[in-house]
Amino acid sequence: MSARPNAAATTPSNDPAHATPLPVLGREVTVPLVTGGEVTYAALDYAASAPALQRVWDDVAAYAPYYGSVHRGAGYLSQLSTDLFENSRRTVAEFLGCRPGDQVVFTRSTTDSLNLLAAVVPAECEVFVFETEHHASLLPWRDAQVTYLNAPRTPGEAVATLERALAGRGSEGPALVCVTGASNVTGELWPVRELAAAAHAGGARIVLDAAQLAPHHPVDIAELDVDWVAFSGHKLYAPFGSGVLAGRADWLQDAEPYLAGGGASRKVARRADGGVDVDWHTTAARHEAGSPNVIGVYALASACKALTDAGFDALVAREQRLVARVREGLAGVPEVKVLSLFGEDAPRVGVLSFVVEGWNSSHFAAALSAEYGIGVRDGLFCAHPLVRTLLGSDPSDPGECGAPDAEPGERSLNAIRVSFGAGTPDEHVDRFVRAVRELVTDGARWNYRTEDGRCVPDRG
């Protein structure tokens, strides 16, 4: 067996008019409807977790019999697994366009990656983060001096806001800007390259939260001129518990290991006074203590290859056709309001959030699932300040992520999110648009009640 098991790859046509979705697991799963019968499940919650690509699953299945310990075994399977793990690191580095000297550190998720970076920033570092960030970007900086920037209403305002904040810094010490590439609420693309230029001009470094960007668009560290990129495998069609922090090595090398333990140390010796001296690795291993998740890492690398082989130009073109179809369909329902920071025409990935006049968000999402077999998400999407701002409510209201704030039929202070990507069939999008129109026009065909904080079908 080679370091990379053979697996069939499906490549769509480069003509978006004839492009087909990439094969994903679950595409034939059927679910029951409360009104009777079954329907093929329409998974439209990609922004939370995308289904596994069939190619990723095949690669993992081909490797599974050869699974072995990584880095610390002399046997054949251990050596093969070690090669697989380190080759995966190189694949991810190529996928991200890493520069010479950049490190690729494997983590559990985007959240884990950003918490790792927060743990290695210099003690006197100032951190600048927009209030529009996902909580994974908003919350890790507990030990730093943090400045939260107000939600901008245009990409230009985002850049100007950052420039003013950096110009008003009280010191010339280290600084870090954290920004999303694509909003997990609105799907809107942020001006990453311009923000990176502003950060560097202001004496700061910048980390890109690419959790929602990497599955939809190519991400090139060198081209964007960002210092670090963080993203998750489970949003990149590889839901096996892996994540990445990639970028500059100096802060990573200078800091204490994120986790102390085996694999992070090169040498450990007892001292005469009873203590322990440790020589830590200076490579990515410094922050990868413990037995690594080789299957998750290999799955993530497989997804990177699959998306690259499929061609991002074709994937982006097809997804934009689906985005246009959803936006056109929702625009035809006056009771629906699509949420946006930068305006209705702002470019976005396949993520849209909306509210429906006269509907509680949990009630609407429950009806989509129970009556149409469509899976979406409702709530605040772990971006509470942003959703509150977009809904015109108090951004300081703590709310609860995913919890309904009213009984069925009452006004909602949460939103509904539909999200899709490379594996979404056209039929799922068409069914969603039709379902929204029918629910608004005709109402739900079933009764619903609140149970454990969520709207569910009332089965008597």
Residue, then its C-alpha position, 0 to 999 in steps of 0.5 A: m500500500s502506498a502512503r496515499p490509498n487509491a480512491a476514485a475521484t469525481t470531477p465535475s465539468n468545468d462548464p458550470a451550466h453542466a456541472t454536477p454536485l460532488p458526491v457526498l455521503g447521505r445523498e440517498v438518505t430518506v426521512p419520514l414526513v409528519t404528513g406521511g411518506e418519506v423524502t430524500y433528505a435535503a441537507l442545507d446546514y453546510a455552515a455547521s457541518a458539511p457532509a463527508l465527500q465520498r472520496v474522503w470516505d473512500d480514502v479513509a476506508a482504504y487506509a483504516p486497515y493500515y492504521g498505526s501509531v504516528h511518530r513513535g513506532a518502528g513497525y511497518l504500519s506505524q511508519l506508513s501512518t507517520d508518512l501519511f500524517e506528514n504527507s497530509r501536512r504538506t498537502v494542506a500547506e499546498f492547499l493554503g499556498c503556505r510560504p517557506g518557513d510557515q508551519v501547519v499545526f493540526t488541531r481539533s477545529t477552528t475554535d481549537s486553532l484560534n485558542l492555540l493562537a490566543a495561547v501563544v500571542p506575546a503577553e503585551c499583545e493588543v488584539f483587534v476583532f470585529e463584533t461580527e465574528h463567530h464566537a470562535s474568533l470573538l472569545p479566545w483572547r481572554d489573556a490579551q488586551v482586546t478591542y472590539l470593533n463595531a459592525p461595519r456596513t460596507p467593506g470599505e468601512a471595515v477597512a477604515t474602522l480597522e485603520r482608525a483603531l490601529a492608529g489609536r494604539g497606545s503602544e508600539g508593541p505586538a498587535l493582532v487582528c482577527v477577521t473572518g473570510a466569509s460570515n457564518v451568518t450572512g455568507e458575505l465575503w470580507p475584504v481580507r486582502e485590504l484588511a491584511a494591508a491595513a493591519h500590516a501598515g498599522g504594525a499588526r499581524i492578522v489571522l484569518d478565520a477561514a472556516q466558512l471561506a475555505p470550503h467555498h473559495p481558494v485560500d492562499i496565505a501568500e496572496l492574501d498576505v495574512d499571517w495565519v489561517a485557521f479552518s476546520g475539517h468538518k466544514l471542508y467535507a471531512p468531519f473527522g475531528s480535525g482542524v488547522l492553524a497555518g502560518r508564521a512560525d515565530w510566535l508558535q516557536d517562542a511560546e510554551p506548548y499549547l499542550a504539554g506531553g508526549g510528542a511535543s518534547r524532544k528530550v526530558a531529563r530529571r534535575a538534581d533538585g528533583g525537577v524536570d528539564v524539557d527541550w521542546h520541539t520547535t516544529a509544529a510538533r511543539h503544539e501537537a502533544g499526544s497521539p495525533n488524529v491521523i485519520g482526521v488529518y488524512a481525511l482533511a488532506s483528502a478533502c483538500k485534494a478533492l476540491t483542488d482536483a474538482g477545480f474551484d472555478a467550476l465549484v464557485a460558478r456552480e455555487q453562485r448559480l445556486v446562491a442566485r436561485v435562492r436569493e431570487g426565490l426568497a426575494g419573491v416572498p415579501e414576508v421574508k427578509v434576508l440579513s446582510l451587513f454589506g447590502e443585498d448585492a454583496p458577494r457571498v458564499g452559499v450561506l444566507s440567514f433570514v427572518v419571516e414575518g409572523w413566524n418564530s424561527s424555530h417553528f419555521a425550521a421545524a416545519l421545513s424539517a417535518e413537512y419537507g425533509i429539509g434541514v436548516r439551522d435556526g438561532l443566533f449561530c454562535a455569533h450573538p452580537l452580529v445577529r442581534t445587530l442585524l435584527g435590530s435588537d440589543p447586541s448586548d442581549p445575551g440570548e441563547c444559541g439556538a433557543p426559540d424566544a417565542e411560542p409558535g406563531e409569535r415574532s422571533l428574535n432569532a433567525i433561520r440559516v440555509s447553507f449549501g455547497a459543493g455537494t448540494p443537488d439543485e433539487h434541494v435548493d428548489r425544494f427549499v424555495r418552494a417550501v418557504r413560499e408554501l409555508v408563508t402562503d398556506g401556513a404549516r400543515w401540522n401543529y407544533r409545540t415547544e419541548d425542551g426549548r425547541c419547536v417540535p411536531d405535536r404528535g398528540 
